[in-house]
């Protein structure tokens, strides 16, 4: 849906010419592969650009577009300067409080927070209806947004848990826009409400910050990287205003992950190191292990094999200390399977494909089937690593397993990984197993963009 006041990008539309939006999206994906980028461009994305909903592309798309149209600038392509669309992120990074929510929206957004999501008519989203017994959740009633008590804070905390649960099962693509609304409602409570007790105020800050991270993660998983960056920065600002070290460590953890995924490995390392400093006094070895693996991922992106191995070693040592009562609630996904997966990504970034495939295979075998999205992710990583290792038939078999899950999981990140693996396998399409996978992949990809 086009946001109010959006100005159509006619310059970008002219560049598409006579090609359909789907054909042009395919050309964007081909250009991305030429320069080693990962974008999951589809007809819907092209429509969002041309409608003016996307005023400036994220950095990955910027590099692809400038590669496609050499000699042109973003302005030539009809985009707005980046600094004009990143004000909220800049403020949050500076450590100032999140921007206020307009009070005229408070009643509407409080109602949205109570219901958390509006369900859609699709099968996948109907399955994602929040609440017990398939009925929409009535998370809390907010009779007076000026007074914040247990019921209001409970609504925020419940929204965080429900978003995480749905993300574990379905991925971020179908959830992000709806999840943004309870986030605005939570910050409306912070902006206009008065907590009845200090402990309530602390929980509200923590809940709003965790909700910002959860919504940021949905943006991250669905390829909306600038939105993710803004939400993570918002959470970091909230953590610093509240003096909440646990929230700060979580925000840095996700910021590091995003920086790695968007080709900023040095920033990834710095954020992971900052997260480790914040987490040190919290008494959670598992949190320190995850942050060490975030650092390892950044160092792998820098080509620093020695630094990467040292960080992995610290992660194993910390992980081996076992779980603690102080482990954050959001870390339920961080089990041995995730430990293997993050290692696989490190070795993949360093070009050691066979070693990466070994860790990815162990991750697949260890993963709890409850985490459907991560199971699809691990299998996509395995497909990629096997393809790059020259083990085409095994890669095709793993790729089929990813496709088996895509009717339940909607994740731009996973689709992008599978698209890259399929691209690597194209020269081997003469092999029966590979040809069958590529044919099926093409059918699924076409259906997704239609």
N, C-alpha and C positions, 0 to 999 in steps of 0.2 A: 504494500500500500504506500502510495506517495505521501510523504509528510507534508503538512500544511506549509505553503510558501515555497515549495521546491521549484527551482527554475530548470526547465529541461535543458539537457546538455546537447545542443544541436550540433556542435562541432564534432563530438564523438559519434553522433548518429550519422553524420556525413561520411566519416571514415569507414563505417561499416558498409556503406554502399548498398549493392543489391543483395548482399548475403543475408540470410536469415540470422536471427539472434543466436540460434543454436550453432549454425555454421561458423559464425564469428567467434563464439565461445570456444569452439574446437580449435580455431586458429590461435587463439590466445593460449590455450593449453599446449599446443605444439611449440609456440615461441618460448613458453616457460621452460619446456624440456630442453630446448636448445641452449639455454643459459644456466641450466641446473636449478631452476626455481621450482617451487611446489605451489601451484594455485589450483583450486577446484572450480574453475570458471564454468558457469552454465548460462543458459538463456535468461534465467531469472536475474542473475548478477548483471548481465548486459542491460536488461530492462531497468534495473535499479540505477545504473550509471546514466543511462539515457534520459530517465525521468528526472534526474537531478537529486535523487535520494542520497546517492553517494557523491558528496561534493569533492572529496579528494581520496584517491585510492590508498591502501596501505602500501608499505614500502616494497613488498614483493610484487604487487601488481604494478606499481610505478616502474620498477625495473623491467618488467615484461613489456609494458606499453611503450616505454622509450626504446626498447630493443625492436619492437614491431615497427615503430615509426621513427627511424633515426633522423636526427636533426631537429626534431620537435621538442618542445617543453611541455610540462603539464598544462600550462596555461593555453598552449596551442591546441591541446586535446580537450579543452573546455572545463578543466578542473580549477577549483579555488586554491589559493596558496595554503599550504599545510598549517601555517601558524594561525590562520583565521578559523580553523575548525578544531583546534586542539586546546582551546582555552581552559576547559575544565581540568584536563590532565595536567596542564602546566601549573595550575593553582594547587592541585593536590600534591604534586611532586614537591612543590615548595614548602609543603607542610601546613598550609592553611586549611581551615575547616571546609567540608564539602559545601558547595553552593546551596543557598536556600531553595526550597521548593515553593512555588507560588501557592499562597494560602487558598486561592480559589479552587485549587485542585485537591485540597486536603480531604474533603468529604468523599469525593469520588475515589481517591487512591486508598483511603482507609477501607472502603468497601471492597476494593480489589485485593487489599491485603487479607481481608477476612476470607474471601473466596480463593485467594492465591492465584488460581488460573481460571480462565474460561475454557471449557472443553470445545474441541472442534468435532466435525462430523466424520473425520477419517478414522479408520480402524485403529491405527497406531496411537493417535491422540486420545481416542476414547478409552483405550487401555491405560492411558496415562492419567485418567481422571483422578484427582487427589481425594483422599478420604477413605474411610472404611466401607466395605461392602459395595464399592463401586459408586457411592454417592459423593457429590462434591463436598470438600472439607469446609466446615465452618470453623476456621482456625481460631477466630476470636471476634467478639463484638466490641466495637470501638465507639462507645457512646459519647465520649468527650475527649477529643484529641489533645485538649490542653492539659489533661491530667493523665500521666502514664503510670500504669501499675502492672500487676502480674499478668493480667489478661492480654494487654497490649504487647508486652515483652514476649509473652508466650506465643503470640501470633507470629512475631518475627522469627523466633527460634524454630517454630514449627515449619515456617516457609523454607528456612535453610535446609532442614532435614528432608523435606519433601522434594525440593529441587535436587538434592544430592541423590536421593533414591531414584528419581526418574532419570537422571543423567546416567547413573550406573546401568540402567536397563536400556535406554533409548538413544543416548548421545544428545549433543547440544542443538542440532539444527532446528528441530521442531519446538524447542522450549524457550529459546533465548528471548524473543520479543515479548512473550507473555510473562516471563520471569522478571523483565525489567520493571514492570508496573508495581509489584509488591516492593521492589527495591526503592522506588521513588516514595512509596508510602512510608517505608521505614525511616527514610531521611526526613520526611515530613514530620514524623513523630519527634525526631531529634531536634528539628528546627523550631517546632511550635509547642512541643509538649514540655510539661514539668514533671519530672519523676518524683514519686512519693517518697522514695528512699535512695540513699547513695548506692546501695547495692543494686537497686533497680536501674539506676542511671548507668552503672557500669555494665550491666547485662545488656541494656539497650544499645550502648555503643558497640559492645562486642558482637551482638546479634546483627546490627546493621552492617558492621564491617565484614562479618562472615558472609552475609547475604551479598554484599558487593563482590566479594571474591567468587562466590558461587555463580553469580550472574556473569562476572568476568570470565569464568571458566567456560560457561556455555558459549559466550562470544568467541573465546579462544578456539574451542572445539569446532565451531561452525565457521571458522575462517574470518571472523570479524576482528582482526587483530588490533586495530586502533581503538575499537570499543573496549576490547579486553584490557588494553593498556590503561585506558582511562578508569575503568572500574577497579583495577588493581591499585592504581595510584590513589583513588578515592578511599579504598580500604586502608592503605598505608597512612594517609592523612588522618583518618579516624583513629587508627591505632596510636598515633603520636599525640593527638589531642587528648585521648583517654589514658595515655601512659600504659597501654596494654601490650606487653612484650610478646605474648602468645599470638595475638592478632598481627603484630608487626612481623614476626617470623613467618607466619603463613603468607602474608602479602609479599614478602621478599621471595619466598619459595616459588610462588606462582609467577612473579615478575621475572625471576631467573629462567623459568621454563619457557615463558613467552619469548624472552630475548633469544634463547637458543633456537626456538622454532622460527624466528623471523630474521635469522642471520646476523645476530649481534652477540657473538660469543663472549666478547670481553665484558659487556654489560651483564651477561648471564653469570659470569664468574663473580663480578663485584656484588651483584644482588645476592647470590648464594652465600658469599662470605659475610655480608651484612646480616643475612638471616641466621647464620650460625652464631654470630655474636649476640643477636637478640635471644636465641633459643638456649644459649649456654646455661643460664641459671634456672631453666624451667624444669629440669629433672626428667627429660624425655630422650633417652638414647635413640629411639626410633625416629624422632623428629630430626635429630642431628644426623642420623644416617641418611635420611631423605635429602636433607640440605647438602650433605657431602656429595651425593649422587647428582644433584643439580649442578654443583661446582664441577664435577667430573664431566658432565655433558658440555658445559661451556668450554672447559679445557680441551676436550676432544674437538670441538669446533675450531679452536685455535691451532689444532695440530700438535698440541702439547701432550704427547703420549706419556711422558714421565709424570707430569702433573696430574694427568687423568688417572693413571694407575695408583698414585698416592691417594687421591681422593676416594677412589673405589676401595682401597684398603681401609681407610678410615671409616667408610660406610659399613663395610663388613664387620669391623670391630664393634662399632656402635650397635649395629643390628643384632649382633650376637649376644648383647647384654640383655636381650629379651624385652618384652612389653613392660610398661609401668602404668601405674594409675594416672600419672601425669601426661600420658600420651593424649594428644588432642582427639576429639571426637571425629574430626574430618579425615583422620588418617586411617580409617577402616580399610581403605583400598590397599594400603602399603603392607603387603605381605611378601613372602618369598618370591612369588610370581612377579611382582612389580620390581623387586630387587634385580631379578634376572632380566626383565624387559629393559630397564634403564641401562644396565650393562650392555645389552645388545645394541642399544642406540649409540652408546659411546663407541663401541668397536666398529659399528657401521660408519659413523662419522669419520673414524680414523682409516677407513678403507679395508679393514680386516673382515671381509665378508663372511668367511667360513666360521670364524670365531663368533661373530655376531649372530649367525644363524643358529649356532649351538645354544647360545643363551636364549634366543627367541623361542626355540623349540622347547626348552625347559620351562620358559614362562607359560607357554600354551598348555603344557602338561600339568603345571601346578595351579593354574588359575581356577578359582571358584566360578562355576557357571552362572552364579547369581550376577556377577559383574559382566553382563552381556556385552556392553560397549567395549570394555577393556579386552574381553576375549577376542572380539573382532579386531581390535587394535593390534593385539599381540600376533594374531595370524597374518595381518597385513604387513607387519614388520618382518615376520618370517618369510612371507612371499617375496618381499623386496630383497632381503639378504640372500635368500637362495637364488633368486634371479641374478643378482650381481655376482654371486659365487660361481655362476655357470651351471648350476644344478636345475636346469629348466623344468624337467618333469616333476621334480619335487616342488618347485615353485608353483607350477600349475595346480598341483593337488592342494597346496595350501591356499592358493587363490580361490579355488572352488569353495573352500570352507569359509572364507570371508564373504563370498557372494551369498552363501547360505544364510548369513546373519543380517544382510543388508535390508531385509524386509522389516526387521525389528529395530535396527540401529540406524540413526540418521546423523552422520558425522562427516562434515566436509573434510576434516583432517584425515579420516580413514579412507575416504574415497580418493583423496589426493595421493596417498601412499600407494593405493592399489593401482591407480592410473599410471604412476611412475613405474611400478613393477611390470605392468602390462606393456608399457613402452619398451622396457628392456627385453622382454620376451618376444617381441615382434619378429626379430630375425630368426627365431627358432620356431616359427609358426608351422613349418613343415612337419614337425613332430606331432603325432596324433594327439598326445595329451595336451600339448601347448596350444595347438590349433583349436581344440575343443574349448579350452578355458578362454582363449581370446574371443572366440565367437560368442560365448555366453557373457563374457564381460561387456562386449560391445552392445549386446541386447539390453543388459541391465543399465549401462550408462546412457543409452539412448532413451530408455523409458524414464530415467531420472530427469532428463532435460526436456521431456515432452510435456 
